């Protein structure tokens, strides 16, 4: 996805995980913004300290009470 997309601001980026919401209905069962709000990224180091590695973040996914007709599939890179 990012193999040929390099810039000074991004350096080399790589995908670390994929979170897919699947809908039973081709038109969708829930608004995308409501589903995206279920995936949160939080630093697990002191606020004043800048993060230097992926392990300094926690990925928190709210899998409880997904809307009817929606399933979540997670794939680690």
PQR file with spaces between the fields and no chain letter, atoms N, CA, C, O and H, PARSE charges and radii, in Angstrom:
ATOM       1  N    UNK     1       0.820   -1.184    0.000 -0.4000 1.5000
ATOM       2  CA   UNK     1       0.000    0.000    0.000 -0.0000 2.0000
ATOM       3  C    UNK     1       0.865    1.250    0.000  0.5500 1.7000
ATOM       4  O    UNK     1       0.551    2.206   -0.709 -0.5500 1.4000
ATOM       5  N    UNK     2       1.946    1.272    0.773 -0.4000 1.5000
ATOM       6  CA   UNK     2       2.790    2.463    0.848 -0.0000 2.0000
ATOM       7  C    UNK     2       4.136    2.270    0.155  0.5500 1.7000
ATOM       8  O    UNK     2       5.008    3.128    0.294 -0.5500 1.4000
ATOM       9  H    UNK     2       2.201    0.495    1.348  0.4000 1.0000
ATOM      10  N    UNK     3       4.342    1.182   -0.584 -0.4000 1.5000
ATOM      11  CA   UNK     3       5.648    0.877   -1.152 -0.0000 2.0000
ATOM      12  C    UNK     3       6.178    1.981   -2.042  0.5500 1.7000
ATOM      13  O    UNK     3       7.376    2.264   -2.018 -0.5500 1.4000
ATOM      14  H    UNK     3       3.634    0.485   -0.697  0.4000 1.0000
ATOM      15  N    UNK     4       5.324    2.610   -2.823 -0.4000 1.5000
ATOM      16  CA   UNK     4       5.775    3.632   -3.761 -0.0000 2.0000
ATOM      17  C    UNK     4       5.305    5.020   -3.353  0.5500 1.7000
ATOM      18  O    UNK     4       5.206    5.911   -4.196 -0.5500 1.4000
ATOM      19  H    UNK     4       4.351    2.381   -2.842  0.4000 1.0000
ATOM      20  N    UNK     5       5.020    5.212   -2.090 -0.4000 1.5000
ATOM      21  CA   UNK     5       4.519    6.496   -1.591 -0.0000 2.0000
ATOM      22  C    UNK     5       5.444    6.990   -0.493  0.5500 1.7000
ATOM      23  O    UNK     5       5.156    6.823    0.692 -0.5500 1.4000
ATOM      24  H    UNK     5       5.101    4.488   -1.404  0.4000 1.0000
ATOM      25  N    UNK     6       6.545    7.593   -0.883 -0.4000 1.5000
ATOM      26  CA   UNK     6       7.514    8.103    0.100 -0.0000 2.0000
ATOM      27  C    UNK     6       7.583    9.616   -0.005  0.5500 1.7000
ATOM      28  O    UNK     6       7.539   10.182   -1.097 -0.5500 1.4000
ATOM      29  H    UNK     6       6.779    7.728   -1.846  0.4000 1.0000
ATOM      30  N    UNK     7       7.689   10.242    1.120 -0.4000 1.5000
ATOM      31  CA   UNK     7       7.892   11.688    1.150 -0.0000 2.0000
ATOM      32  C    UNK     7       8.695   12.016    2.390  0.5500 1.7000
ATOM      33  O    UNK     7       8.844   11.179    3.280 -0.5500 1.4000
ATOM      34  H    UNK     7       7.725    9.782    2.007  0.4000 1.0000
ATOM      35  N    UNK     8       9.208   13.217    2.449 -0.4000 1.5000
ATOM      36  CA   UNK     8      10.029   13.625    3.594 -0.0000 2.0000
ATOM      37  C    UNK     8       9.221   13.599    4.887  0.5500 1.7000
ATOM      38  O    UNK     8       9.770   13.324    5.953 -0.5500 1.4000
ATOM      39  H    UNK     8       9.088   13.896    1.726  0.4000 1.0000
ATOM      40  N    UNK     9       7.925   13.883    4.803 -0.4000 1.5000
ATOM      41  CA   UNK     9       7.110   13.937    6.022 -0.0000 2.0000
ATOM      42  C    UNK     9       6.740   12.561    6.541  0.5500 1.7000
ATOM      43  O    UNK     9       6.549   12.397    7.746 -0.5500 1.4000
ATOM      44  H    UNK     9       7.479   14.106    3.936  0.4000 1.0000
ATOM      45  N    UNK    10       6.632   11.571    5.673 -0.4000 1.5000
ATOM      46  CA   UNK    10       6.187   10.257    6.102 -0.0000 2.0000
ATOM      47  C    UNK    10       7.312    9.236    6.215  0.5500 1.7000
ATOM      48  O    UNK    10       7.182    8.264    6.959 -0.5500 1.4000
ATOM      49  H    UNK    10       6.787   11.704    4.694  0.4000 1.0000
ATOM      50  N    UNK    11       8.389    9.430    5.512 -0.4000 1.5000
ATOM      51  CA   UNK    11       9.446    8.434    5.537 -0.0000 2.0000
ATOM      52  C    UNK    11       8.937    7.134    4.952  0.5500 1.7000
ATOM      53  O    UNK    11       8.260    7.147    3.924 -0.5500 1.4000
ATOM      54  H    UNK    11       8.495   10.219    4.908  0.4000 1.0000
ATOM      55  N    UNK    12       9.241    6.026    5.574 -0.4000 1.5000
ATOM      56  CA   UNK    12       8.724    4.746    5.106 -0.0000 2.0000
ATOM      57  C    UNK    12       7.612    4.295    6.041  0.5500 1.7000
ATOM      58  O    UNK    12       7.846    4.053    7.225 -0.5500 1.4000
ATOM      59  H    UNK    12       9.792    6.016    6.409  0.4000 1.0000
ATOM      60  N    UNK    13       6.406    4.184    5.508 -0.4000 1.5000
ATOM      61  CA   UNK    13       5.255    3.767    6.297 -0.0000 2.0000
ATOM      62  C    UNK    13       4.936    2.317    5.962  0.5500 1.7000
ATOM      63  O    UNK    13       5.208    1.855    4.854 -0.5500 1.4000
ATOM      64  H    UNK    13       6.216    4.380    4.546  0.4000 1.0000
ATOM      65  N    UNK    14       4.364    1.607    6.914 -0.4000 1.5000
ATOM      66  CA   UNK    14       3.930    0.236    6.669 -0.0000 2.0000
ATOM      67  C    UNK    14       2.655   -0.039    7.455  0.5500 1.7000
ATOM      68  O    UNK    14       2.423    0.534    8.520 -0.5500 1.4000
ATOM      69  H    UNK    14       4.144    1.983    7.815  0.4000 1.0000
ATOM      70  N    UNK    15       1.851   -0.912    6.917 -0.4000 1.5000
ATOM      71  CA   UNK    15       0.595   -1.291    7.558 -0.0000 2.0000
ATOM      72  C    UNK    15       0.900   -2.245    8.714  0.5500 1.7000
ATOM      73  O    UNK    15       1.664   -3.193    8.535 -0.5500 1.4000
ATOM      74  H    UNK    15       2.039   -1.378    6.052  0.4000 1.0000
ATOM      75  N    UNK    16       0.325   -2.017    9.884 -0.4000 1.5000
ATOM      76  CA   UNK    16       0.558   -2.861   11.063 -0.0000 2.0000
ATOM      77  C    UNK    16      -0.643   -3.680   11.465  0.5500 1.7000
ATOM      78  O    UNK    16      -0.517   -4.611   12.261 -0.5500 1.4000
ATOM      79  H    UNK    16      -0.296   -1.247   10.029  0.4000 1.0000
ATOM      80  N    UNK    17      -1.788   -3.361   10.939 -0.4000 1.5000
ATOM      81  CA   UNK    17      -2.996   -4.109   11.247 -0.0000 2.0000
ATOM      82  C    UNK    17      -4.134   -3.643   10.371  0.5500 1.7000
ATOM      83  O    UNK    17      -4.126   -2.516    9.875 -0.5500 1.4000
ATOM      84  H    UNK    17      -1.890   -2.606   10.292  0.4000 1.0000
ATOM      85  N    UNK    18      -5.106   -4.502   10.181 -0.4000 1.5000
ATOM      86  CA   UNK    18      -6.241   -4.180    9.339 -0.0000 2.0000
ATOM      87  C    UNK    18      -7.513   -4.540   10.097  0.5500 1.7000
ATOM      88  O    UNK    18      -7.665   -5.665   10.572 -0.5500 1.4000
ATOM      89  H    UNK    18      -5.112   -5.417   10.583  0.4000 1.0000
ATOM      90  N    UNK    19      -8.416   -3.586   10.204 -0.4000 1.5000
ATOM      91  CA   UNK    19      -9.686   -3.777   10.902 -0.0000 2.0000
ATOM      92  C    UNK    19     -10.798   -3.596    9.875  0.5500 1.7000
ATOM      93  O    UNK    19     -11.008   -2.493    9.370 -0.5500 1.4000
ATOM      94  H    UNK    19      -8.292   -2.672    9.818  0.4000 1.0000
ATOM      95  N    UNK    20     -11.512   -4.681    9.565 -0.4000 1.5000
ATOM      96  CA   UNK    20     -12.541   -4.648    8.524 -0.0000 2.0000
ATOM      97  C    UNK    20     -13.917   -4.877    9.139  0.5500 1.7000
ATOM      98  O    UNK    20     -14.150   -5.863    9.838 -0.5500 1.4000
ATOM      99  H    UNK    20     -11.341   -5.577    9.975  0.4000 1.0000
ATOM     100  N    UNK    21     -14.806   -3.956    8.863 -0.4000 1.5000
ATOM     101  CA   UNK    21     -16.201   -4.114    9.268 -0.0000 2.0000
ATOM     102  C    UNK    21     -16.963   -4.641    8.063  0.5500 1.7000
ATOM     103  O    UNK    21     -17.009   -3.992    7.017 -0.5500 1.4000
ATOM     104  H    UNK    21     -14.617   -3.155    8.295  0.4000 1.0000
ATOM     105  N    UNK    22     -17.558   -5.815    8.209 -0.4000 1.5000
ATOM     106  CA   UNK    22     -18.326   -6.423    7.123 -0.0000 2.0000
ATOM     107  C    UNK    22     -19.814   -6.241    7.405  0.5500 1.7000
ATOM     108  O    UNK    22     -20.285   -6.429    8.526 -0.5500 1.4000
ATOM     109  H    UNK    22     -17.521   -6.342    9.058  0.4000 1.0000
ATOM     110  N    UNK    23     -20.531   -5.871    6.358 -0.4000 1.5000
ATOM     111  CA   UNK    23     -21.972   -5.633    6.452 -0.0000 2.0000
ATOM     112  C    UNK    23     -22.718   -6.735    5.717  0.5500 1.7000
ATOM     113  O    UNK    23     -22.274   -7.187    4.661 -0.5500 1.4000
ATOM     114  H    UNK    23     -20.148   -5.718    5.447  0.4000 1.0000
ATOM     115  N    UNK    24     -23.846   -7.171    6.264 -0.4000 1.5000
ATOM     116  CA   UNK    24     -24.702   -8.145    5.594 -0.0000 2.0000
ATOM     117  C    UNK    24     -25.402   -7.533    4.387  0.5500 1.7000
ATOM     118  O    UNK    24     -25.663   -8.223    3.401 -0.5500 1.4000
ATOM     119  H    UNK    24     -24.207   -6.804    7.121  0.4000 1.0000
ATOM     120  N    UNK    25     -25.703   -6.249    4.461 -0.4000 1.5000
ATOM     121  CA   UNK    25     -26.413   -5.526    3.412 -0.0000 2.0000
ATOM     122  C    UNK    25     -25.389   -4.804    2.526  0.5500 1.7000
ATOM     123  O    UNK    25     -24.513   -4.124    3.059 -0.5500 1.4000
ATOM     124  H    UNK    25     -25.491   -5.689    5.262  0.4000 1.0000
ATOM     125  N    UNK    26     -25.467   -4.925    1.205 -0.4000 1.5000
ATOM     126  CA   UNK    26     -24.521   -4.227    0.321 -0.0000 2.0000
ATOM     127  C    UNK    26     -24.530   -2.706    0.497  0.5500 1.7000
ATOM     128  O    UNK    26     -23.538   -2.046    0.187 -0.5500 1.4000
ATOM     129  H    UNK    26     -26.179   -5.477    0.772  0.4000 1.0000
ATOM     130  N    UNK    27     -25.623   -2.149    0.985 -0.4000 1.5000
ATOM     131  CA   UNK    27     -25.699   -0.707    1.216 -0.0000 2.0000
ATOM     132  C    UNK    27     -25.244   -0.329    2.624  0.5500 1.7000
ATOM     133  O    UNK    27     -25.219    0.853    2.968 -0.5500 1.4000
ATOM     134  H    UNK    27     -26.429   -2.684    1.237  0.4000 1.0000
ATOM     135  N    UNK    28     -24.888   -1.313    3.434 -0.4000 1.5000
ATOM     136  CA   UNK    28     -24.404   -1.051    4.788 -0.0000 2.0000
ATOM     137  C    UNK    28     -25.483   -1.225    5.829  0.5500 1.7000
ATOM     138  O    UNK    28     -26.668   -1.010    5.573 -0.5500 1.4000
ATOM     139  H    UNK    28     -24.909   -2.273    3.154  0.4000 1.0000
ATOM     140  N    UNK    29     -25.042   -1.624    7.020 -0.4000 1.5000
ATOM     141  CA   UNK    29     -25.960   -1.785    8.144 -0.0000 2.0000
ATOM     142  C    UNK    29     -25.759   -0.718    9.210  0.5500 1.7000
ATOM     143  O    UNK    29     -26.568   -0.599   10.130 -0.5500 1.4000
ATOM     144  H    UNK    29     -24.080   -1.799    7.228  0.4000 1.0000
ATOM     145  N    UNK    30     -24.677    0.066    9.091 -0.4000 1.5000
ATOM     146  CA   UNK    30     -24.385    1.101   10.083 -0.0000 2.0000
ATOM     147  C    UNK    30     -23.523    2.171    9.415  0.5500 1.7000
ATOM     148  O    UNK    30     -22.781    1.868    8.481 -0.5500 1.4000
ATOM     149  H    UNK    30     -24.020   -0.031    8.344  0.4000 1.0000
ATOM     150  N    UNK    31     -23.610    3.423    9.884 -0.4000 1.5000
ATOM     151  CA   UNK    31     -22.780    4.489    9.314 -0.0000 2.0000
ATOM     152  C    UNK    31     -21.288    4.239    9.586  0.5500 1.7000
ATOM     153  O    UNK    31     -20.916    3.797   10.673 -0.5500 1.4000
ATOM     154  H    UNK    31     -24.213    3.669   10.643  0.4000 1.0000
ATOM     155  N    UNK    32     -20.461    4.519    8.610 -0.4000 1.5000
ATOM     156  CA   UNK    32     -19.022    4.278    8.731 -0.0000 2.0000
ATOM     157  C    UNK    32     -18.417    5.021    9.918  0.5500 1.7000
ATOM     158  O    UNK    32     -17.596    4.456   10.639 -0.5500 1.4000
ATOM     159  H    UNK    32     -20.764    4.877    7.727  0.4000 1.0000
ATOM     160  N    UNK    33     -18.805    6.274   10.134 -0.4000 1.5000
ATOM     161  CA   UNK    33     -18.191    7.047   11.220 -0.0000 2.0000
ATOM     162  C    UNK    33     -18.464    6.416   12.590  0.5500 1.7000
ATOM     163  O    UNK    33     -17.625    6.511   13.486 -0.5500 1.4000
ATOM     164  H    UNK    33     -19.473    6.734    9.548  0.4000 1.0000
ATOM     165  N    UNK    34     -19.609    5.784   12.762 -0.4000 1.5000
ATOM     166  CA   UNK    34     -19.911    5.114   14.036 -0.0000 2.0000
ATOM     167  C    UNK    34     -19.018    3.896   14.239  0.5500 1.7000
ATOM     168  O    UNK    34     -18.616    3.594   15.362 -0.5500 1.4000
ATOM     169  H    UNK    34     -20.290    5.707   12.034  0.4000 1.0000
ATOM     170  N    UNK    35     -18.711    3.201   13.153 -0.4000 1.5000
ATOM     171  CA   UNK    35     -17.838    2.030   13.250 -0.0000 2.0000
ATOM     172  C    UNK    35     -16.390    2.454   13.465  0.5500 1.7000
ATOM     173  O    UNK    35     -15.689    1.847   14.274 -0.5500 1.4000
ATOM     174  H    UNK    35     -19.037    3.447   12.240  0.4000 1.0000
ATOM     175  N    UNK    36     -15.930    3.480   12.761 -0.4000 1.5000
ATOM     176  CA   UNK    36     -14.551    3.955   12.912 -0.0000 2.0000
ATOM     177  C    UNK    36     -14.282    4.479   14.322  0.5500 1.7000
ATOM     178  O    UNK    36     -13.153    4.402   14.806 -0.5500 1.4000
ATOM     179  H    UNK    36     -16.499    3.973   12.104  0.4000 1.0000
ATOM     180  N    UNK    37     -15.300    5.007   14.975 -0.4000 1.5000
ATOM     181  CA   UNK    37     -15.151    5.498   16.353 -0.0000 2.0000
ATOM     182  C    UNK    37     -14.850    4.364   17.330  0.5500 1.7000
ATOM     183  O    UNK    37     -14.409    4.624   18.450 -0.5500 1.4000
ATOM     184  H    UNK    37     -16.217    5.070   14.581  0.4000 1.0000
ATOM     185  N    UNK    38     -15.077    3.128   16.937 -0.4000 1.5000
ATOM     186  CA   UNK    38     -14.817    1.973   17.797 -0.0000 2.0000
ATOM     187  C    UNK    38     -13.337    1.608   17.854  0.5500 1.7000
ATOM     188  O    UNK    38     -12.925    0.862   18.743 -0.5500 1.4000
ATOM     189  H    UNK    38     -15.436    2.916   16.028  0.4000 1.0000
ATOM     190  N    UNK    39     -12.532    2.116   16.928 -0.4000 1.5000
ATOM     191  CA   UNK    39     -11.096    1.829   16.901 -0.0000 2.0000
ATOM     192  C    UNK    39     -10.366    3.073   17.407  0.5500 1.7000
ATOM     193  O    UNK    39     -10.459    4.146   16.810 -0.5500 1.4000
ATOM     194  H    UNK    39     -12.867    2.721   16.206  0.4000 1.0000
ATOM     195  N    UNK    40      -9.642    2.914   18.512 -0.4000 1.5000
ATOM     196  CA   UNK    40      -8.922    4.049   19.115 -0.0000 2.0000
ATOM     197  C    UNK    40      -7.453    3.683   19.304  0.5500 1.7000
ATOM     198  O    UNK    40      -7.119    2.538   19.611 -0.5500 1.4000
ATOM     199  H    UNK    40      -9.567    2.042   18.997  0.4000 1.0000
ATOM     200  N    UNK    41      -6.585    4.667   19.117 -0.4000 1.5000
ATOM     201  CA   UNK    41      -5.146    4.507   19.309 -0.0000 2.0000
ATOM     202  C    UNK    41      -4.750    5.415   20.467  0.5500 1.7000
ATOM     203  O    UNK    41      -5.037    6.612   20.447 -0.5500 1.4000
ATOM     204  H    UNK    41      -6.856    5.597   18.867  0.4000 1.0000
ATOM     205  N    UNK    42      -4.093    4.849   21.473 -0.4000 1.5000
ATOM     206  CA   UNK    42      -3.668    5.639   22.643 -0.0000 2.0000
ATOM     207  C    UNK    42      -2.212    5.351   22.956  0.5500 1.7000
ATOM     208  O    UNK    42      -1.754    4.213   22.855 -0.5500 1.4000
ATOM     209  H    UNK    42      -3.860    3.877   21.489  0.4000 1.0000
ATOM     210  N    UNK    43      -1.484    6.404   23.340 -0.4000 1.5000
ATOM     211  CA   UNK    43      -0.101    6.219   23.786 -0.0000 2.0000
ATOM     212  C    UNK    43      -0.096    5.553   25.149  0.5500 1.7000
ATOM     213  O    UNK    43      -0.940    5.852   25.994 -0.5500 1.4000
ATOM     214  H    UNK    43      -1.856    7.328   23.421  0.4000 1.0000
ATOM     215  N    UNK    44       0.857    4.646   25.369 -0.4000 1.5000
ATOM     216  CA   UNK    44       0.969    4.011   26.681 -0.0000 2.0000
ATOM     217  C    UNK    44       2.254    4.435   27.385  0.5500 1.7000
ATOM     218  O    UNK    44       2.799    3.699   28.208 -0.5500 1.4000
ATOM     219  H    UNK    44       1.543    4.403   24.682  0.4000 1.0000
ATOM     220  N    UNK    45       2.730    5.641   27.048 -0.4000 1.5000
ATOM     221  CA   UNK    45       3.913    6.229   27.682 -0.0000 2.0000
ATOM     222  C    UNK    45       3.518    7.605   28.222  0.5500 1.7000
ATOM     223  O    UNK    45       2.454    8.113   27.870 -0.5500 1.4000
ATOM     224  H    UNK    45       2.287    6.239   26.380  0.4000 1.0000
ATOM     225  N    UNK    46       4.349    8.217   29.065 -0.4000 1.5000
ATOM     226  CA   UNK    46       3.997    9.542   29.593 -0.0000 2.0000
ATOM     227  C    UNK    46       3.712   10.557   28.477  0.5500 1.7000
ATOM     228  O    UNK    46       4.361   10.544   27.432 -0.5500 1.4000
ATOM     229  H    UNK    46       5.213    7.804   29.351  0.4000 1.0000
ATOM     230  N    UNK    47       2.752   11.417   28.712 -0.4000 1.5000
ATOM     231  CA   UNK    47       2.301   12.381   27.703 -0.0000 2.0000
ATOM     232  C    UNK    47       3.427   13.279   27.187  0.5500 1.7000
ATOM     233  O    UNK    47       3.456   13.594   25.998 -0.5500 1.4000
ATOM     234  H    UNK    47       2.224   11.428   29.562  0.4000 1.0000
ATOM     235  N    UNK    48       4.335   13.689   28.037 -0.4000 1.5000
ATOM     236  CA   UNK    48       5.410   14.594   27.631 -0.0000 2.0000
ATOM     237  C    UNK    48       6.469   13.901   26.771  0.5500 1.7000
ATOM     238  O    UNK    48       7.234   14.569   26.075 -0.5500 1.4000
ATOM     239  H    UNK    48       4.312   13.433   29.004  0.4000 1.0000
ATOM     240  N    UNK    49       6.515   12.599   26.813 -0.4000 1.5000
ATOM     241  CA   UNK    49       7.542   11.850   26.082 -0.0000 2.0000
ATOM     242  C    UNK    49       7.049   11.534   24.661  0.5500 1.7000
ATOM     243  O    UNK    49       5.941   11.025   24.496 -0.5500 1.4000
ATOM     244  H    UNK    49       5.894   12.057   27.378  0.4000 1.0000
ATOM     245  N    UNK    50       7.857   11.829   23.640 -0.4000 1.5000
ATOM     246  CA   UNK    50       7.424   11.505   22.275 -0.0000 2.0000
ATOM     247  C    UNK    50       7.547   10.009   21.999  0.5500 1.7000
ATOM     248  O    UNK    50       8.523    9.389   22.421 -0.5500 1.4000
ATOM     249  H    UNK    50       8.757   12.243   23.774  0.4000 1.0000
ATOM     250  N    UNK    51       6.583    9.418   21.304 -0.4000 1.5000
ATOM     251  CA   UNK    51       6.656    7.987   20.988 -0.0000 2.0000
ATOM     252  C    UNK    51       7.751    7.718   19.964  0.5500 1.7000
ATOM     253  O    UNK    51       7.988    8.529   19.069 -0.5500 1.4000
ATOM     254  H    UNK    51       5.790    9.921   20.961  0.4000 1.0000
ATOM     255  N    UNK    52       8.417    6.576   20.101 -0.4000 1.5000
ATOM     256  CA   UNK    52       9.506    6.205   19.197 -0.0000 2.0000
ATOM     257  C    UNK    52       9.304    4.843   18.551  0.5500 1.7000
ATOM     258  O    UNK    52      10.044    4.491   17.632 -0.5500 1.4000
ATOM     259  H    UNK    52       8.224    5.917   20.828  0.4000 1.0000
ATOM     260  N    UNK    53       8.324    4.066   19.006 -0.4000 1.5000
ATOM     261  CA   UNK    53       8.113    2.726   18.464 -0.0000 2.0000
ATOM     262  C    UNK    53       6.629    2.377   18.514  0.5500 1.7000
ATOM     263  O    UNK    53       5.867    2.958   19.286 -0.5500 1.4000
ATOM     264  H    UNK    53       7.723    4.352   19.753  0.4000 1.0000
ATOM     265  N    UNK    54       6.238    1.432   17.689 -0.4000 1.5000
ATOM     266  CA   UNK    54       4.843    1.002   17.635 -0.0000 2.0000
ATOM     267  C    UNK    54       4.370    0.452   18.977  0.5500 1.7000
ATOM     268  O    UNK    54       3.203    0.614   19.334 -0.5500 1.4000
ATOM     269  H    UNK    54       6.857    0.960   17.061  0.4000 1.0000
ATOM     270  N    UNK    55       5.258   -0.194   19.719 -0.4000 1.5000
ATOM     271  CA   UNK    55       4.904   -0.768   21.006 -0.0000 2.0000
ATOM     272  C    UNK    55       4.523    0.256   22.056  0.5500 1.7000
ATOM     273  O    UNK    55       4.029   -0.107   23.124 -0.5500 1.4000
ATOM     274  H    UNK    55       6.206   -0.326   19.429  0.4000 1.0000
ATOM     275  N    UNK    56       4.744    1.527   21.770 -0.4000 1.5000
ATOM     276  CA   UNK    56       4.387    2.591   22.710 -0.0000 2.0000
ATOM     277  C    UNK    56       2.955    3.081   22.505  0.5500 1.7000
ATOM     278  O    UNK    56       2.540    4.081   23.091 -0.5500 1.4000
ATOM     279  H    UNK    56       5.145    1.822   20.903  0.4000 1.0000
ATOM     280  N    UNK    57       2.212    2.368   21.673 -0.4000 1.5000
ATOM     281  CA   UNK    57       0.801    2.660   21.440 -0.0000 2.0000
ATOM     282  C    UNK    57      -0.026    1.422   21.773  0.5500 1.7000
ATOM     283  O    UNK    57       0.446    0.293   21.645 -0.5500 1.4000
ATOM     284  H    UNK    57       2.549    1.556   21.197  0.4000 1.0000
ATOM     285  N    UNK    58      -1.253    1.648   22.199 -0.4000 1.5000
ATOM     286  CA   UNK    58      -2.236    0.582   22.383 -0.0000 2.0000
ATOM     287  C    UNK    58      -3.352    0.798   21.369  0.5500 1.7000
ATOM     288  O    UNK    58      -3.827    1.920   21.194 -0.5500 1.4000
ATOM     289  H    UNK    58      -1.637    2.566   22.303  0.4000 1.0000
ATOM     290  N    UNK    59      -3.764   -0.260   20.710 -0.4000 1.5000
ATOM     291  CA   UNK    59      -4.918   -0.213   19.819 -0.0000 2.0000
ATOM     292  C    UNK    59      -6.082   -0.810   20.591  0.5500 1.7000
ATOM     293  O    UNK    59      -6.042   -1.973   20.995 -0.5500 1.4000
ATOM     294  H    UNK    59      -3.378   -1.172   20.852  0.4000 1.0000
ATOM     295  N    UNK    60      -7.111   -0.014   20.793 -0.4000 1.5000
ATOM     296  CA   UNK    60      -8.276   -0.426   21.571 -0.0000 2.0000
ATOM     297  C    UNK    60      -9.466   -0.509   20.623  0.5500 1.7000
ATOM     298  O    UNK    60      -9.825    0.476   19.979 -0.5500 1.4000
ATOM     299  H    UNK    60      -7.144    0.931   20.466  0.4000 1.0000
ATOM     300  N    UNK    61     -10.072   -1.685   20.543 -0.4000 1.5000
ATOM     301  CA   UNK    61     -11.208   -1.898   19.645 -0.0000 2.0000
ATOM     302  C    UNK    61     -12.411   -2.317   20.482  0.5500 1.7000
ATOM     303  O    UNK    61     -12.363   -3.303   21.217 -0.5500 1.4000
ATOM     304  H    UNK    61      -9.779   -2.485   21.066  0.4000 1.0000
ATOM     305  N    UNK    62     -13.486   -1.552   20.356 -0.4000 1.5000
ATOM     306  CA   UNK    62     -14.736   -1.862   21.053 -0.0000 2.0000
ATOM     307  C    UNK    62     -15.518   -2.858   20.200  0.5500 1.7000
ATOM     308  O    UNK    62     -16.152   -2.479   19.215 -0.5500 1.4000
ATOM     309  H    UNK    62     -13.525   -0.751   19.759  0.4000 1.0000
ATOM     310  N    UNK    63     -15.471   -4.124   20.581 -0.4000 1.5000
ATOM     311  CA   UNK    63     -16.152   -5.186   19.829 -0.0000 2.0000
ATOM     312  C    UNK    63     -17.529   -5.500   20.403  0.5500 1.7000
ATOM     313  O    UNK    63     -18.264   -6.313   19.842 -0.5500 1.4000
ATOM     314  H    UNK    63     -14.957   -4.432   21.381  0.4000 1.0000
ATOM     315  N    UNK    64     -17.881   -4.869   21.509 -0.4000 1.5000
ATOM     316  CA   UNK    64     -19.146   -5.141   22.182 -0.0000 2.0000
ATOM     317  C    UNK    64     -20.311   -4.489   21.442  0.5500 1.7000
ATOM     318  O    UNK    64     -20.212   -3.357   20.969 -0.5500 1.4000
ATOM     319  H    UNK    64     -17.284   -4.208   21.965  0.4000 1.0000
ATOM     320  N    UNK    65     -21.394   -5.214   21.356 -0.4000 1.5000
ATOM     321  CA   UNK    65     -22.669   -4.700   20.833 -0.0000 2.0000
ATOM     322  C    UNK    65     -22.512   -4.023   19.471  0.5500 1.7000
ATOM     323  O    UNK    65     -22.955   -2.891   19.281 -0.5500 1.4000
ATOM     324  H    UNK    65     -21.475   -6.133   21.740  0.4000 1.0000
ATOM     325  N    UNK    66     -21.879   -4.722   18.525 -0.4000 1.5000
ATOM     326  CA   UNK    66     -21.820   -4.193   17.161 -0.0000 2.0000
ATOM     327  C    UNK    66     -23.238   -4.105   16.615  0.5500 1.7000
ATOM     328  O    UNK    66     -24.099   -4.894   17.006 -0.5500 1.4000
ATOM     329  H    UNK    66     -21.519   -5.642   18.680  0.4000 1.0000
ATOM     330  N    UNK    67     -23.494   -3.162   15.721 -0.4000 1.5000
ATOM     331  CA   UNK    67     -24.838   -3.069   15.140 -0.0000 2.0000
ATOM     332  C    UNK    67     -25.233   -4.376   14.456  0.5500 1.7000
ATOM     333  O    UNK    67     -24.371   -5.121   13.989 -0.5500 1.4000
ATOM     334  H    UNK    67     -22.795   -2.521   15.403  0.4000 1.0000
ATOM     335  N    UNK    68     -26.507   -4.647   14.400 -0.4000 1.5000
ATOM     336  CA   UNK    68     -27.011   -5.870   13.752 -0.0000 2.0000
ATOM     337  C    UNK    68     -26.544   -5.910   12.312  0.5500 1.7000
ATOM     338  O    UNK    68     -26.620   -4.912   11.596 -0.5500 1.4000
ATOM     339  H    UNK    68     -27.207   -4.042   14.779  0.4000 1.0000
ATOM     340  N    UNK    69     -26.058   -7.074   11.890 -0.4000 1.5000
ATOM     341  CA   UNK    69     -25.609   -7.252   10.524 -0.0000 2.0000
ATOM     342  C    UNK    69     -24.180   -6.825   10.248  0.5500 1.7000
ATOM     343  O    UNK    69     -23.738   -6.848    9.099 -0.5500 1.4000
ATOM     344  H    UNK    69     -25.996   -7.885   12.472  0.4000 1.0000
ATOM     345  N    UNK    70     -23.441   -6.431   11.300 -0.4000 1.5000
ATOM     346  CA   UNK    70     -22.059   -5.990   11.141 -0.0000 2.0000
ATOM     347  C    UNK    70     -21.154   -6.924   11.932  0.5500 1.7000
ATOM     348  O    UNK    70     -21.423   -7.224   13.095 -0.5500 1.4000
ATOM     349  H    UNK    70     -23.800   -6.413   12.234  0.4000 1.0000
ATOM     350  N    UNK    71     -20.081   -7.383   11.294 -0.4000 1.5000
ATOM     351  CA   UNK    71     -19.059   -8.185   11.980 -0.0000 2.0000
ATOM     352  C    UNK    71     -17.714   -7.498   11.795  0.5500 1.7000
ATOM     353  O    UNK    71     -17.500   -6.773   10.824 -0.5500 1.4000
ATOM     354  H    UNK    71     -19.862   -7.140   10.349  0.4000 1.0000
ATOM     355  N    UNK    72     -16.812   -7.737   12.738 -0.4000 1.5000
ATOM     356  CA   UNK    72     -15.474   -7.149   12.688 -0.0000 2.0000
ATOM     357  C    UNK    72     -14.460   -8.257   12.473  0.5500 1.7000
ATOM     358  O    UNK    72     -14.454   -9.261   13.185 -0.5500 1.4000
ATOM     359  H    UNK    72     -16.986   -8.327   13.527  0.4000 1.0000
ATOM     360  N    UNK    73     -13.607   -8.060   11.484 -0.4000 1.5000
ATOM     361  CA   UNK    73     -12.528   -9.000   11.196 -0.0000 2.0000
ATOM     362  C    UNK    73     -11.207   -8.253   11.373  0.5500 1.7000
ATOM     363  O    UNK    73     -11.022   -7.173   10.813 -0.5500 1.4000
ATOM     364  H    UNK    73     -13.613   -7.244   10.906  0.4000 1.0000
ATOM     365  N    UNK    74     -10.293   -8.827   12.149 -0.4000 1.5000
ATOM     366  CA   UNK    74      -9.015   -8.185   12.436 -0.0000 2.0000
ATOM     367  C    UNK    74      -7.897   -9.051   11.866  0.5500 1.7000
ATOM     368  O    UNK    74      -7.861  -10.262   12.079 -0.5500 1.4000
ATOM     369  H    UNK    74     -10.444   -9.705   12.604  0.4000 1.0000
ATOM     370  N    UNK    75      -6.986   -8.407   11.135 -0.4000 1.5000
ATOM     371  CA   UNK    75      -5.819   -9.105   10.613 -0.0000 2.0000
ATOM     372  C    UNK    75      -4.572   -8.318   10.988  0.5500 1.7000
ATOM     373  O    UNK    75      -4.462   -7.126   10.704 -0.5500 1.4000
ATOM     374  H    UNK    75      -7.016   -7.422   10.962  0.4000 1.0000
ATOM     375  N    UNK    76      -3.656   -8.993   11.619 -0.4000 1.5000
ATOM     376  CA   UNK    76      -2.386   -8.372   11.989 -0.0000 2.0000
ATOM     377  C    UNK    76      -1.430   -8.465   10.809  0.5500 1.7000
ATOM     378  O    UNK    76      -1.436   -9.452   10.074 -0.5500 1.4000
ATOM     379  H    UNK    76      -3.745   -9.962   11.850  0.4000 1.0000
ATOM     380  N    UNK    77      -0.619   -7.446   10.631 -0.4000 1.5000
ATOM     381  CA   UNK    77       0.346   -7.441    9.517 -0.0000 2.0000
ATOM     382  C    UNK    77       1.572   -8.222    9.871  0.5500 1.7000
ATOM     383  O    UNK    77       2.492   -8.328    9.059 -0.5500 1.4000
ATOM     384  H    UNK    77      -0.615   -6.644   11.227  0.4000 1.0000
